[in-house]
Amino acid sequence: MANKKILINSAGSGNAFATAEALKTNFNYGTELYICDINPRELVSTSVLCDYYIQSMNINDSNYKEFIAATINTNKIDICIPFLDEDILILANLYSDRVLRSSLKLHINN
């Protein structure tokens, strides 16, 4: 069975670190953890837990939608975990517009 590819957005947040730590502790085998943040890798503590680090552009950048869609589709992400309300809205719109992979699962924390 292929590894599940999981993308955590806003990786610099405490919620992202706790989520990544739980995934690595409980599901280390069978997953590939991608994280995404606006800051360079060396400033994001969650980067010590990831398999792949992607430095993002600002969510307010006019090219952000294309960037996040390409990141998800190119890396064949299976599960995306966003933390920012803006990210949730953008991802939901991209998904409903069928820009994102149909097999993608969005996990929203509330």
KAGI-V617490 format. One record per residue. N is the residue number from 1. SS is DSSP state (H for helix, E for strand, L for the rest). OMEGA is omega in degrees with one decimal (999 if undefined). D_CENTER is the distance of its C-alpha to the mean C-alpha in Angstrom with 2 decimals. Layout:
N,SS,OMEGA,D_CENTER / N,SS,OMEGA,D_CENTER
This chain:
1,L,-178.1,21.53 / 2,L,176.2,18.48 / 3,L,171.9,15.56 / 4,E,178.5,12.62 / 5,E,-175.4,9.48 / 6,E,177.5,6.56 / 7,E,173.4,2.86 / 8,E,176.8,3.01 / 9,L,-179.3,3.85 / 10,L,-172.3,7.60 / 11,L,178.8,7.92 / 12,L,-177.9,11.61 / 13,L,176.9,12.35 / 14,H,177.7,14.45 / 15,H,179.6,12.58 / 16,H,179.5,9.46 / 17,H,-179.7,12.18 / 18,H,179.0,13.97 / 19,H,179.6,11.25 / 20,H,179.8,10.56 / 21,H,178.4,14.35 / 22,H,178.5,15.09 / 23,H,-179.0,13.05 / 24,H,-179.7,14.81 / 25,H,-171.9,18.06 / 26,H,-174.5,18.26 / 27,H,-175.0,16.46 / 28,L,179.0,16.53 / 29,L,-179.7,18.38 / 30,L,177.1,16.94 / 31,E,169.1,13.24 / 32,E,-175.5,11.33 / 33,E,174.5,8.59 / 34,E,172.9,6.28 / 35,E,-174.0,5.31 / 36,E,177.3,5.65 / 37,E,-179.2,8.71 / 38,L,-177.2,11.91 / 39,L,175.9,14.12 / 40,L,-176.0,15.35 / 41,H,-175.0,14.31 / 42,H,177.9,17.64 / 43,H,-175.7,17.04 / 44,L,-175.8,13.87 / 45,H,-180.0,15.19 / 46,H,-177.8,12.03 / 47,H,178.1,12.31 / 48,H,-177.9,15.30 / 49,H,-171.3,13.42 / 50,L,171.9,10.94 / 51,L,-178.1,12.16 / 52,E,178.1,10.47 / 53,E,178.4,9.78 / 54,E,176.2,9.02 / 55,E,-174.9,10.96 / 56,L,168.6,10.20 / 57,L,177.8,13.15 / 58,L,-178.6,14.25 / 59,L,178.2,13.02 / 60,L,178.0,16.78 / 61,L,-177.8,17.33 / 62,L,179.6,18.90 / 63,L,-175.5,16.83 / 64,H,-178.7,13.34 / 65,H,178.9,13.29 / 66,H,-179.9,14.35 / 67,H,-175.6,11.97 / 68,H,176.8,8.71 / 69,H,179.2,10.77 / 70,H,178.6,11.98 / 71,H,-178.7,8.83 / 72,H,-175.9,7.94 / 73,H,-178.7,11.68 / 74,H,-178.8,12.83 / 75,L,179.3,10.76 / 76,L,-179.6,11.53 / 77,L,178.8,8.31 / 78,L,-176.1,9.96 / 79,E,177.4,7.79 / 80,E,-179.9,4.84 / 81,E,176.9,5.41 / 82,L,178.1,6.19 / 83,L,-179.9,9.20 / 84,L,177.7,11.17 / 85,H,-179.6,13.70 / 86,H,178.6,13.54 / 87,H,178.5,9.91 / 88,H,-179.4,10.95 / 89,H,179.7,14.05 / 90,H,-178.5,12.78 / 91,H,178.3,10.48 / 92,H,178.5,13.50 / 93,H,178.0,15.87 / 94,H,179.6,14.28 / 95,H,-178.6,14.25 / 96,H,176.0,17.81 / 97,L,178.6,18.93 / 98,L,175.9,17.95 / 99,L,-179.3,16.00 / 100,L,178.2,13.05 / 101,L,-178.3,13.92 / 102,L,-179.4,16.12 / 103,L,-178.1,14.96 / 104,L,174.9,11.34 / 105,E,175.7,11.11 / 106,E,177.8,9.51 / 107,L,-177.3,10.03 / 108,L,176.0,11.43 / 109,L,176.6,13.04 / 110,L,999,16.35
